[in-house]
Amino acid sequence: MRLLIVEDEKRLALSLARGLTAEGYAVDVVHDGREGLHQASEGTYDLVILDIMLPGLNGYRVCAALRAAGHDVPILMLTAKDGEYDEAEGLDTGADDYLTKPFSYVVLVARVKALLRRRGQGPGASPVHVHGDLKVDTAARRVFLGEDEVALTAKEFSVLEHLVLRAGEVVSKSDILEHVWDFAYDGDPNIVEVYVSTLRRKLRAGLIRTVRGVGYRLETSR
């Protein structure tokens, strides 16, 4: 999952980015409202964390502009203000949730996960995906093969999660790179092959098929 943080407090933004990257998300950061609007409009993001008090354009205007343009990406608004009017204004412009500074990082992560579940699965849907003897719980971030739990790193889980959410489809290497790593990644794109190879070793060799010249497909049956 790829997240965009639009926050002009650079220390806070980078701290959040480090923490969310450790959780397994790909994270981009910008510090200006106009740049945030441009990035959110042009990029493929699963969620935007948007501060209200920003240079260029404030968070309310960024949020309103995204909604007016038809973008339905979940938006979690951050603000140093506190009051029902501010919250109402943020939600009226199309924000999905609202968090007042100072906030607990644990609470922010919980809000992010809740918004991503709501977006990806719809109301009341289960976060558990079962394909044959493979079970992936995207909420608890746990993986089972038969009765045995398989320990995965954050990045390994993110690669598997992206394939599971599109099970049966061919997912390109570039698509995996975009959603699991971030725009700033300039390393070897073959890193995807390394992680797929590791997943095959930890899970089952035939679970992830290579479609030559196209990408990878998670098999939906044993």
Disulfide bonds with the S-S distance in Angstrom:
none
